Amino acid sequence: MLTFVFQLLTLLFGGAMETTPAPTVQLETIETDRVAQVRLAEVLGTADGIHAVAGKGTQITFVISRGEQVFRVVATTTKKGAVTRLDIVPVVNDLELGGGLSWLAEELEAVTAVTRLVVDEDGAVTITTSDNRRYMAIPGRGSGGSNAAAEARWAAEWNKG
């Protein structure tokens, strides 16, 4: 919308106004294990909102936002959960995002790497960091209250299998 307004003003004033092009977000694919693990921690830790998580087999997808931009962050893992690949895909969002997992961004802000993602039979995703912290993110569930990070760590410890 803002780009349209700038273009309209430029047309009206005969190019007297200088416009700045909107930033372009492109697909990012990382296929090196450790680099993917570090980048996953960075992307989740700097998100303005983490809105959803879903896991199926060895692919775990997070929906995050940064400003007005929405991304699908798809991590591919081994069968034991080690992160081996990361795809960051910009998406057009027509939905209102709730940010129910945004507490996770603050928890991962200073983390070096997200090393493992394990999906259990209920679809919950256990996230393990390079400093051996574990969090359980449950699809479709909001923050669960003001102490969501502690609850997620407790759930991850309780669910060890």
Secondary structure, 3 states (H helix, E strand, C coil): CHHHHHHHHHHHCCCCCCCCCCCCCCCEEECCHHHHHHHHHHHHHCCCEEEEEEEECCEEEEEEEECCEEEEEEEEECCCCEEEEEEEEEECCCCCCCCCCCHHHHHHCCCCCEEEEEECCCCCEEEEECCCCEEEECCCCCCCCCCHHHHHHHHHHHCCC
